[in-house]
Amino acid sequence: MSSSCSKTMSCNTEGQVNSIAINRDSTLIVAAGRSVFKIFSVDEERFIERLNLRVGKNLNLSYSTLDIAWNHFEDNILASAATNGAVVIWDINRHQRNKQEFVFQEHKRTVNRVTFHEKEHNMLLSGSQDGSMKLFDIRKKEVGVEFCIGSTSVRDVQFCPCQLSYFTFASADESGNVLIWDMRRPDRVEKQFTAHNGPVFTIDWHPEDRTRLATAGRDKMIKVWDSAKCKLTHFIQTIASVSKIRWRPMREFYIASCSLLVDSSINVWDIRRPFIPFATFENHKDVTTSIVWKNDDPHILYSGSKDCFIYQHLFKDAKRPADLLVPAGLDISTQGIISHACTDKNEKTQTSSGRPFFKKNPGRSEKFLEATSYLMTFCHPEESLSMDWFVISAQRYLLTGRPLEDLLDHNANVAHELGRHQVAQTWEMLKTLYCTNLPSTVVTGHPNLHQQRTISVSSDKMDTTLVKEKSDKVGKGARHKSKADPEDKTLDVTSGGSDEEISDKEMNERNLSNIARGQINPPTDWDIYYGGGENSFLDFNSLADMENNKQPLTLPTEAFHPRHEIASQTRSLEHFQYVTESPASGNEGETSTGTGNTNPYASDKETSFPILTADPLALQFPEWNFKNIVIDMMKYHAREFDVQTSACMLIVLGNRIKSEIDHQVQENWLLSYIDLLGRFKLWSIANEVIKLSYPSPVSHLNQQSTTVHVTCNKCNRQLQRSGWSCDRCKSVINICSICHQPVKGLYVWCQGCSHGGHMDHIQDWLSLDPQCPAGCGHFCEYT
């Protein structure tokens, strides 16, 4: 079946697929898993189910498969690796319903990989969690050779496909090591090197180059090695741990990979351009578990997944991530330097226009490699984009340790010196709002007076209960006197002009009387001014004197005095009938009369004059709540990318403002500011900000453990109790190569051969001899 007449197709296996394999002619594909074991024929239009191997009454763990391999010469022979440590041989041509031919129970733990030899079809190799590899002879149904690496689990084994390496195979274990073996020498390893920082999940030999070996593991890296020299030649950084890799046939530099977790796509990489996949297949909805190329066909790829589907992918239907990228980039450094990267369009135009007619157009793979970009940097001559103000502000701002007024004043001066006048004005506004007594509300007089009176009071709340009690007493006393002595309505006209000495009580009563009728006391203690339609002037310096004196607010027996003498008036006020409303009564129909005399000069239309009364509730001045304004101001600075000002104000104000702002907003401001401090390497200031922050996710940043636990070089277990002894394998690590004693302090080692010891011992040794003291022959270098 040619790839030209094929198409992308899928099939539901009705169970999660752990592994797939194809036969020699690529006409049959087997999908195996924990609850599925089926064989499908590959048609031009679809997959057709041919055989279900998971049948019978005695279904056990031998049917739960982690890996499956198809014999390269006999299409009827399969081998599977089970979770119970069994290696099962299957014969699909067997006439019985149960197709199990033989079960090897040699392994004690789960078998991770099985593979047939490329040339010897009776040789089967397995790798297990028990740290052993076994070479089976399926004709004799026994173990031919056993290879052991200790207690480390074997993750993958692969025969070298080249004819010149007939006896060679490679294995990968959980400690990150790759071992090259010779089947004729099971007692020793031919070569060994550390390939990854963590378990190696998969390896694959190049189908044409016998020395090229690819590895991948948990560290999200795909590495290509020269196995002859144990040298790394290429590497690819992926976004997730890699579970499977397979070289693309008939292509020297292409390799396919799938992830262990998170990513469900299959990526095909060109190892010469490792930063972006050459092609991507995104058909699966769950993690892809196995991939295999069609034999001798680089355009068809088969895959199985945990989404219970197997797919046939055509390379022409793959997505090309490079075509979706923006071929330009822009960034700015902390020093204000702008960098710009882009492709050279002029060069492409010249190449396309100057190409001769007989030259073949480059393919997609050639264009993929020919993609080049150029980086240009720009520095502003005036350094207007410099971030020096941020560093200086962070170093000089005071966030704690002084009174609030001093902190706000100091930070305002720092902003002024840096030329950030708007930020300085913000600090000064906070000082005015939180550190100064402010004028309160405006009280208007009686509507018949047609004037506005402004009273200056302290920002502290007035004791409304005391004022109400005193007002009630004054009101009761006035009403009682009005009923008892009606003649007192005629006021003393000389009460404000006597030159005789008067007591403090009388002076206080006189002042209050003058205030009530709108007159100014020249020797006043409050400095209150009134203006009839003009701008009133308030002296706020006298507020402190009011607070210190704290004289009780009392009214005299007669609160209202006439403004001038009324003796010369032709008509006395006693001739008028007064109709008043009782302040204590809410009934508008209740009225009281004064003397009961009628006015002989009154007209037929009766005239009434209301008496001006004082409402005690008018003395309750509400406090100005300016916290919403402060919060809006802090959010404004954050929106203007000045999170430093918002975070510092949040710390300085502390309990005065933190309850009014959402905790998520506070956390975002503080974490952003800490991140910026880290970018400028202001570690001490960042730690101080963390200590002064009150949101738990921020304040606990410097309380988390900063201990880095090393791992055992034998069993890969973290050393929790001590850094030189492993509790699992009961071995002592970090042995000094010179004194052969465990290094319990500072340990120094060579990154080339991994041997080391005490710093003083290694330094003294290398000063005399450049070779490794462990005797490995490596020339170490101490720097």
C-alpha positions in Angstrom: 0.0 0.0 0.0 1.6 3.2 -1.1 1.4 6.4 0.8 -0.1 8.3 -2.1 -3.4 6.3 -1.9 -3.5 6.4 1.9 -5.2 8.8 4.2 -5.3 9.8 7.8 -7.7 7.4 9.7 -8.4 6.2 13.2 -10.0 3.3 15.0 -11.6 2.9 18.5 -10.0 0.0 20.3 -12.4 0.3 23.3 -9.6 0.4 25.8 -6.5 2.5 26.7 -3.6 1.6 24.5 -0.1 1.2 26.1 1.8 -0.1 23.1 1.4 -0.8 19.4 3.5 -2.8 16.9 3.3 -3.5 13.2 4.3 -6.6 11.3 7.0 -6.9 8.7 4.8 -6.0 5.7 2.9 -3.2 7.6 -0.4 -4.8 6.9 -1.3 -5.7 10.5 -1.1 -3.6 13.6 -1.6 -4.8 17.2 -2.8 -2.6 20.0 -2.2 -3.8 23.6 -3.0 -2.3 27.0 -4.4 -3.2 30.4 -7.9 -4.1 29.1 -7.3 -4.4 25.3 -5.3 -6.8 23.1 -6.5 -6.7 19.5 -5.0 -7.1 16.0 -6.3 -4.9 13.1 -5.6 -5.0 9.4 -4.6 -1.8 7.8 -6.9 -1.1 4.8 -6.8 1.8 2.4 -9.9 3.3 4.0 -10.0 2.1 7.6 -8.8 -0.3 10.3 -10.5 -3.7 10.4 -10.5 -5.8 13.5 -9.2 -9.3 12.8 -8.5 -10.9 16.1 -9.1 -10.3 19.8 -6.4 -12.0 21.9 -8.0 -11.1 25.2 -10.5 -13.9 25.3 -11.2 -17.0 27.5 -12.2 -17.7 31.0 -8.8 -17.5 32.7 -7.9 -13.8 32.2 -5.0 -12.9 34.4 -2.3 -10.2 34.7 -0.4 -11.9 31.8 -3.0 -10.2 29.5 -2.3 -6.8 31.0 0.4 -5.5 28.6 2.9 -2.7 28.9 4.8 -3.4 25.7 4.4 -5.5 22.6 6.8 -6.6 19.9 6.3 -8.3 16.5 8.7 -10.8 15.2 10.7 -9.5 12.2 10.5 -12.8 10.2 7.4 -14.7 11.4 4.2 -12.6 11.2 2.4 -15.1 13.5 4.7 -14.6 16.5 4.2 -11.8 19.1 5.8 -11.1 22.4 4.3 -9.0 25.2 5.6 -7.6 28.5 3.1 -8.0 31.4 2.8 -6.0 34.6 3.3 -9.2 36.8 6.8 -9.8 35.4 5.7 -12.3 32.7 7.0 -12.4 29.2 4.4 -14.0 27.0 4.9 -15.5 23.5 1.8 -15.4 21.3 1.0 -17.5 18.1 -1.9 -16.0 16.2 -2.0 -19.0 13.9 -2.7 -21.3 16.7 -6.0 -23.2 16.2 -7.1 -22.9 19.8 -9.0 -20.0 21.1 -6.3 -19.1 23.5 -3.3 -17.9 21.5 -0.7 -18.0 24.3 2.2 -20.1 23.2 4.4 -19.9 26.3 4.9 -17.7 29.4 8.3 -16.9 30.8 8.2 -16.2 34.6 11.8 -15.3 35.1 11.4 -11.7 36.1 10.3 -10.8 39.6 8.9 -7.4 38.8 7.2 -5.6 36.0 8.7 -5.9 32.5 9.0 -2.5 30.8 10.3 -3.5 27.4 10.6 -6.5 25.0 12.3 -6.5 21.6 13.3 -9.1 18.9 16.7 -9.2 17.3 16.8 -7.7 13.8 18.6 -10.8 12.3 18.0 -13.6 14.8 14.2 -14.1 15.0 14.4 -16.6 17.8 16.2 -14.2 20.2 14.1 -12.0 22.5 15.4 -9.4 24.9 13.5 -8.0 27.9 14.2 -5.4 30.5 12.5 -5.3 33.9 12.0 -3.3 37.1 14.1 -5.8 39.0 17.3 -4.4 37.4 17.9 -7.4 35.1 17.8 -8.0 31.3 17.2 -11.5 30.0 17.9 -12.9 26.5 15.3 -15.6 25.7 15.6 -18.4 23.1 12.0 -18.9 22.1 12.8 -22.2 20.4 14.2 -23.8 23.6 11.7 -21.8 25.7 14.4 -20.9 28.2 16.7 -18.0 29.3 19.9 -18.0 27.3 21.8 -15.1 29.0 21.1 -12.8 31.9 22.5 -9.3 32.2 22.3 -7.5 35.6 22.9 -3.9 36.6 21.9 -4.0 40.3 18.8 -2.6 41.9 18.2 0.1 39.3 15.2 -0.5 37.1 15.7 -1.0 33.4 13.4 1.2 31.4 14.3 0.3 27.8 16.5 -2.1 25.8 17.2 -1.9 22.0 19.3 -4.0 19.6 21.6 -2.1 17.3 20.1 -2.6 13.8 23.3 -2.3 11.9 25.0 -5.5 10.6 28.4 -4.5 11.9 27.0 -4.4 15.4 25.4 -7.8 15.4 26.0 -8.5 19.1 25.5 -4.9 20.4 22.5 -3.7 22.4 21.9 -0.7 24.6 19.9 -0.3 27.9 18.7 2.7 29.9 17.9 2.8 33.6 16.2 5.0 36.1 19.5 6.5 37.3 20.0 8.3 34.0 22.7 6.0 32.7 23.0 4.4 29.3 24.9 1.1 29.0 26.3 -0.5 25.8 26.4 -4.3 26.1 27.9 -7.1 24.0 25.7 -10.2 24.1 28.9 -12.4 24.3 30.1 -10.6 27.5 27.2 -10.6 30.0 29.6 -10.2 32.9 30.7 -6.6 32.1 29.5 -3.4 30.4 31.3 -2.3 27.2 30.5 1.4 27.7 28.6 3.5 30.2 27.8 7.2 30.4 25.3 9.4 32.2 22.8 10.7 29.7 20.1 12.5 31.7 19.4 14.1 35.1 16.8 11.5 36.0 15.3 8.4 34.6 15.8 7.6 30.9 12.5 6.4 29.5 13.3 5.5 26.0 16.3 5.0 23.6 16.5 4.3 19.8 19.3 3.5 17.5 19.6 5.3 14.2 18.5 2.9 11.4 21.5 3.8 9.2 24.3 5.2 11.4 25.3 2.5 13.9 27.1 4.9 16.2 24.2 7.3 16.6 21.9 6.7 19.6 19.0 8.9 20.7 17.8 9.0 24.4 15.0 10.8 26.2 13.7 11.0 29.7 12.1 12.8 32.6 14.3 15.9 32.3 12.3 16.9 29.1 15.4 16.5 26.9 16.0 14.5 23.7 19.7 13.9 23.3 21.7 12.4 20.4 25.0 10.6 21.2 28.0 9.3 19.4 28.1 5.9 21.1 31.6 5.3 20.0 33.0 8.3 21.8 30.1 8.7 24.4 29.8 12.3 23.2 26.7 14.4 23.0 26.2 15.7 19.4 22.6 17.2 19.5 20.0 18.0 22.1 16.3 19.1 22.0 14.4 20.8 24.8 10.8 19.8 25.0 7.9 21.0 27.2 7.2 17.7 29.0 8.8 14.4 29.9 9.4 12.2 26.8 8.1 8.7 26.8 8.9 7.4 23.3 11.2 8.5 20.5 11.6 6.9 17.0 13.9 7.8 14.2 12.2 8.6 10.9 13.3 6.1 8.2 15.1 7.3 5.2 15.8 10.6 6.9 19.1 11.2 8.6 18.2 14.1 10.9 14.5 13.6 11.8 13.2 12.0 14.9 9.6 11.7 16.3 8.7 12.0 20.0 5.6 11.8 22.3 5.3 13.0 25.9 4.7 11.1 29.1 2.2 13.7 30.5 0.4 16.9 29.7 1.1 17.0 25.9 -1.0 14.8 23.6 0.7 15.8 20.3 3.4 14.0 18.4 6.3 16.1 17.3 8.8 15.4 14.5 12.1 17.2 15.1 15.0 18.2 12.9 17.9 17.8 15.3 19.7 20.6 13.4 17.0 23.1 14.4 16.0 22.0 17.9 14.0 24.9 19.1 10.8 24.3 17.1 9.3 21.0 15.7 9.4 20.5 12.0 5.9 18.9 12.0 3.2 18.1 14.6 0.3 15.7 14.7 -2.5 16.8 17.0 -5.2 14.2 16.4 -5.2 12.5 19.8 -7.2 13.9 22.7 -5.2 12.3 25.5 -1.5 11.4 26.1 0.1 9.4 23.2 1.7 6.3 24.6 3.3 4.6 21.6 4.5 5.6 18.1 6.0 3.5 15.2 6.9 4.4 11.6 5.7 2.3 8.7 8.6 0.1 7.5 10.7 1.9 4.9 8.1 4.6 4.5 8.9 8.0 6.0 5.4 9.5 5.2 3.2 7.3 7.4 3.2 7.1 11.2 1.1 5.0 13.5 0.3 5.9 17.1 -1.7 4.7 20.1 -3.1 6.7 23.0 -4.9 6.7 26.3 -8.0 8.1 24.5 -8.6 4.4 23.2 -7.8 5.3 19.6 -5.1 4.3 17.2 -4.2 6.6 14.3 -2.6 6.4 10.9 -1.0 9.8 10.3 0.1 11.1 6.9 3.0 13.4 6.9 1.4 15.7 4.4 -1.5 16.3 6.8 0.8 17.4 9.7 0.9 20.9 11.0 4.0 23.0 10.5 4.5 25.2 13.6 7.2 27.2 11.9 4.7 28.5 9.4 2.5 29.9 12.2 5.3 31.8 14.0 5.7 35.6 13.8 9.2 36.1 12.3 10.0 39.1 14.4 10.6 39.9 18.1 11.0 43.0 20.2 12.2 43.4 23.8 13.7 46.0 26.1 16.3 45.4 28.8 16.4 46.8 32.3 19.0 49.3 31.1 16.7 50.7 28.4 18.3 48.9 25.5 15.8 47.8 22.8 16.5 44.7 20.8 14.7 43.7 17.5 15.0 40.4 15.8 13.6 39.7 12.3 14.1 37.8 9.1 16.1 39.3 6.2 13.4 39.7 3.5 15.8 41.5 1.1 18.1 38.5 1.0 15.2 36.1 0.3 14.0 38.4 -2.5 17.4 38.5 -4.1 17.8 34.7 -3.9 14.5 34.0 -5.5 15.0 36.5 -8.3 18.5 35.5 -9.0 17.9 31.7 -9.1 18.8 30.1 -12.4 16.1 28.2 -14.4 17.8 24.8 -14.2 18.1 24.9 -10.4 15.5 23.0 -8.4 13.3 24.9 -6.0 14.2 24.1 -2.4 11.8 21.7 -0.5 10.1 22.4 2.8 12.8 20.8 4.8 15.5 23.0 3.1 13.4 26.1 3.8 13.0 25.0 7.3 16.8 25.0 7.8 17.5 28.1 5.8 15.3 30.2 8.0 17.6 32.9 9.5 17.1 35.9 11.7 19.1 38.9 12.6 19.3 40.8 15.9 19.6 44.5 16.1 20.0 46.6 19.3 19.2 50.3 19.8 20.3 52.6 22.6 18.5 55.8 23.2 21.0 58.7 23.3 19.3 60.5 26.1 18.8 57.4 28.2 15.1 58.2 28.6 14.3 54.5 29.0 16.7 54.0 31.8 15.3 52.3 34.9 17.8 53.9 37.3 14.9 55.7 39.1 13.5 52.3 40.0 16.7 51.1 41.6 17.4 54.3 43.4 13.8 54.5 44.7 13.9 50.9 45.9 17.1 51.5 47.7 16.1 54.8 49.4 12.4 54.4 50.1 11.6 53.9 53.8 8.8 51.4 54.5 9.0 51.1 58.3 10.9 52.1 61.4 9.6 55.7 61.7 6.3 57.5 62.3 3.9 57.6 59.4 4.4 61.3 58.8 8.2 60.9 58.6 7.9 58.0 56.2 5.6 59.8 53.8 7.7 63.0 53.9 10.9 61.1 53.3 9.5 59.1 50.3 8.1 62.3 48.8 11.6 63.9 49.0 13.1 60.9 47.3 10.6 61.1 44.4 11.3 64.9 44.1 15.0 64.4 43.9 14.5 61.8 41.1 12.3 64.2 39.1 9.1 62.1 39.7 7.0 65.0 40.8 3.7 63.3 40.3 4.7 60.4 42.6 6.1 62.9 45.1 2.8 64.8 45.1 1.0 61.5 45.7 3.1 60.9 48.9 2.4 64.4 50.0 -1.3 63.9 49.5 -1.2 60.8 51.7 0.6 62.9 54.4 -2.1 65.5 54.2 -4.9 63.0 54.5 -3.5 60.8 57.2 -1.5 63.2 59.3 -3.5 66.5 59.4 -6.8 67.5 61.1 -9.2 68.4 58.3 -12.2 70.7 58.1 -15.6 69.0 58.3 -18.9 69.6 56.7 -20.6 72.9 55.8 -23.6 73.8 58.0 -26.2 76.2 56.5 -28.2 78.5 58.6 -32.0 79.1 58.6 -33.4 79.4 55.1 -34.7 82.9 55.9 -31.2 84.2 56.6 -30.1 83.6 53.0 -26.4 83.1 54.0 -24.0 80.2 54.5 -22.0 79.7 57.7 -18.9 77.4 57.8 -17.7 76.0 61.0 -14.2 74.5 61.5 -14.0 71.4 63.7 -11.5 68.7 64.5 -11.4 65.6 62.4 -12.2 63.5 65.5 -15.8 62.5 66.0 -17.7 64.6 68.5 -19.4 62.9 71.4 -22.9 63.2 70.1 -24.5 61.8 73.3 -23.0 64.6 75.4 -24.2 67.3 72.9 -27.7 65.8 72.7 -28.0 65.7 76.5 -26.9 69.3 76.9 -29.2 70.5 74.1 -32.1 68.8 75.7 -31.3 70.5 79.0 -31.1 73.9 77.4 -34.3 73.4 75.5 -36.2 72.3 78.6 -34.8 75.3 80.6 -35.8 77.8 78.0 -39.3 76.5 77.7 -39.7 76.4 81.5 -38.6 80.0 81.8 -40.8 81.1 79.0 -43.8 79.8 80.8 -42.8 81.1 84.2 -41.8 84.6 83.3 -43.3 85.9 80.1 -41.8 89.4 80.6 -38.3 88.0 80.0 -39.1 88.1 76.3 -38.0 91.7 76.4 -34.3 91.3 76.3 -31.6 93.4 78.0 -30.3 95.8 75.3 -27.1 96.5 77.3 -26.0 92.9 77.7 -23.2 93.2 75.1 -21.9 96.7 76.0 -21.0 96.7 79.7 -17.5 97.7 80.7 -17.6 95.9 84.0 -15.6 92.8 84.7 -17.5 89.6 84.1 -16.8 86.0 85.1 -15.6 83.3 82.7 -19.0 81.6 82.8 -20.7 84.9 81.8 -18.1 85.5 79.1 -18.7 82.0 77.7 -22.4 82.5 77.7 -22.0 85.9 75.9 -19.7 84.3 73.3 -22.2 81.6 72.6 -25.0 84.1 72.3 -23.0 86.2 69.8 -22.3 83.2 67.8 -26.0 82.2 67.8 -27.1 85.6 66.4 -24.2 85.8 63.9 -22.0 88.4 65.5 -18.2 88.2 65.7 -16.4 88.2 69.1 -13.2 90.1 68.8 -11.5 88.3 71.6 -12.7 84.9 70.4 -11.0 81.6 71.2 -12.3 79.8 68.1 -11.5 82.4 65.4 -14.8 81.7 63.5 -15.7 84.1 60.7 -18.9 84.4 58.8 -19.5 86.0 55.4 -22.8 87.0 53.9 -22.3 85.9 50.4 -18.5 86.5 50.5 -15.7 83.9 50.8 -15.3 82.9 54.4 -11.8 82.7 56.0 -11.1 79.8 58.4 -8.1 79.8 60.7 -7.3 76.1 61.2 -4.5 76.8 63.6 -7.0 77.4 66.4 -8.2 73.8 66.2 -5.4 72.6 68.4 -6.4 75.3 71.0 -9.9 74.0 70.9 -8.8 70.5 71.4 -6.6 71.5 74.4 -9.1 73.7 76.2 -12.1 71.3 75.6 -14.6 73.7 77.1 -18.1 72.3 77.5 -20.6 73.5 75.0 -23.4 75.2 77.0 -25.9 77.8 76.2 -27.0 80.6 78.4 -30.5 80.9 79.8 -31.5 83.2 77.0 -29.6 82.2 73.9 -30.7 84.9 71.6 -30.0 88.6 72.1 -31.2 91.5 70.0 -28.7 93.1 67.6 -29.7 96.6 68.7 -31.9 98.5 71.1 -35.6 98.3 70.4 -36.7 100.9 72.9 -37.2 103.5 70.2 -39.4 101.3 68.2 -42.9 102.5 67.8 -44.2 99.0 68.2 -43.0 96.5 70.7 -42.7 92.9 70.0 -45.1 92.2 72.8 -48.0 93.5 70.7 -47.5 90.7 68.2 -48.9 87.2 68.6 -46.3 84.5 68.3 -47.2 81.1 66.9 -44.4 78.7 67.6 -43.8 75.1 66.9 -42.7 73.0 69.8 -39.4 71.3 69.0 -40.4 68.4 71.1 -43.7 67.8 69.3 -44.1 66.3 65.9 -47.7 67.5 65.6 -47.9 70.6 63.4 -51.3 71.5 64.8 -50.0 72.1 68.3 -49.3 75.9 68.9 -48.4 78.1 71.8 -49.2 81.8 72.3 -47.0 84.4 73.9 -48.8 87.0 76.0 -52.3 86.6 74.6 -52.5 90.3 73.8 -53.7 91.4 70.3 -52.0 93.9 68.2 -54.1 97.0 67.7 -52.2 97.9 64.5 -52.5 94.5 62.9 -54.3 94.2 59.7 -57.1 91.8 59.0 -54.6 89.3 57.7 -53.0 87.8 60.8 -49.1 87.6 60.7 -47.0 85.1 62.6 -43.2 85.0 63.2 -41.5 81.6 63.8 -39.0 81.3 66.6 -35.4 80.1 65.4 -34.5 76.9 67.3 -31.2 74.9 67.3 -31.4 71.2 66.2 -28.9 69.1 68.3 -28.4 66.7 65.4 -26.9 69.6 63.4 -23.8 69.4 65.6 -23.0 65.8 64.5 -20.4 66.3 61.8 -19.9 63.1 59.7 -16.3 62.0 59.1 -14.9 62.3 55.5 -14.1 58.9 54.2 -11.3 59.4 51.7 -10.1 55.7 51.5 -11.8 55.1 48.2 -9.9 58.0 46.7 -6.6 56.6 48.0 -7.4 53.1 46.6 -8.2 54.6 43.2 -5.0 56.5 43.3 -3.0 53.3 44.0 -4.8 51.4 41.3 -4.0 54.3 38.9 -0.2 53.9 39.5 -0.5 50.1 39.0 -2.3 50.6 35.7 0.5 53.0 34.6 3.0 50.2 35.2 4.4 51.8 38.4 3.7 48.9 40.7 6.5 50.1 42.9 4.6 53.1 44.1 1.4 51.0 44.7 3.3 48.3 46.6 5.3 50.7 48.8 2.2 52.8 49.7 0.4 49.6 50.6 3.2 48.6 53.0 3.6 52.1 54.5 -0.2 52.6 55.2 -0.6 49.0 56.5 -3.7 48.5 58.6 -5.1 51.9 57.5 -5.9 50.7 54.0 -5.3 46.9 53.7 -8.9 45.9 54.7 -10.3 48.0 51.9 -8.4 46.4 49.1 -9.0 43.0 47.7 -6.5 40.4 48.8 -5.8 39.2 45.3 -5.0 42.7 44.2 -2.6 43.2 47.1 -0.9 39.9 46.3 -0.5 40.8 42.6 1.1 44.1 43.5 3.5 42.7 46.0 4.5 39.7 43.9 5.1 41.9 40.8 7.2 44.3 42.8 9.3 41.4 44.3 9.8 40.0 40.8 11.0 43.3 39.5 13.4 43.6 42.5 14.8 40.1 41.6 15.3 41.2 38.0 17.5 44.0 39.2 19.3 41.7 41.7 18.0 43.7 44.7 17.7 40.5 46.8 18.0 42.2 50.2 15.3 44.7 49.4 13.0 42.0 48.0 13.5 40.0 51.3 12.5 43.1 53.3 9.4 43.6 51.2 8.5 40.0 51.8 8.9 40.4 55.6 6.7 43.5 55.7 4.0 42.0 53.5 0.9 40.7 55.2 -0.8 38.5 52.6 0.1 34.9 53.4 1.2 33.8 49.9 3.7 36.7 50.0 4.9 36.7 53.6 5.6 33.0 53.5 8.0 33.2 50.5 11.1 33.5 52.6 9.8 31.0 55.1 9.8 28.1 52.7 12.7 25.6 52.9 15.7 26.5 50.8 17.4 23.2 51.4 18.5 21.3 48.2 18.5 17.6 48.8 21.1 15.6 46.8 20.4 12.1 45.5 22.2 8.9 46.0 24.4 8.0 43.0 23.4 4.4 43.3 19.6 4.2 43.9 18.7 7.8 43.0 16.9 8.4 46.4 16.9 11.8 48.0 19.1 12.0 51.1 16.8 13.4 53.7 18.7 12.6 56.9 22.3 13.4 55.9 24.1 14.3 52.7 26.6 11.5 52.8 24.7 8.4 53.8 21.8 6.7 51.9 19.1 5.0 54.0 17.8 2.8 51.2 20.9 1.1 49.9 22.9 1.5 53.1 25.9 2.9 51.3 28.1 5.9 52.0 28.4 8.4 49.1 30.6 11.4 48.4 33.7 9.4 49.3 36.9 11.5 49.0 39.1 10.1 46.2 42.2 10.8 48.2 41.5 10.0 51.9 38.6 7.6 51.1 36.5 9.1 53.9 32.9 10.5 53.5 32.8 14.2 52.8 30.4 15.7 55.4 31.1 19.3 54.5 31.9 21.1 51.3 32.3 18.6 48.4 34.1 19.4 45.1 34.1 17.2 42.1 35.1 17.1 38.5 32.3 17.6 36.0 34.2 15.4 33.5 34.7 12.2 35.4 32.4 12.9 38.5 35.2 12.1 41.0 35.9 14.4 43.8 36.5 14.8 47.5 37.5 17.3 50.2 38.3 20.7 48.7 41.7 20.9 50.4 42.7 17.4 49.3 41.7 17.9 45.7 43.4 21.3 45.5 46.6 19.9 46.9 46.5 16.9 44.6 45.9 18.8 41.4 48.6 21.3 42.2 51.0 18.4 41.8 49.3 16.0 39.4 46.7 16.9 36.7 45.3 13.4 36.5 42.2 12.3 38.5 43.2 11.0 42.0 40.6 8.2 41.5 42.8 6.6 38.8 40.3 6.9 35.9 42.9 8.7 33.7 40.9 11.9 33.3 42.8 15.1 33.4 40.8 17.2 35.9 41.0 20.9 36.3 40.5 22.8 39.5 39.3 26.4 39.1 
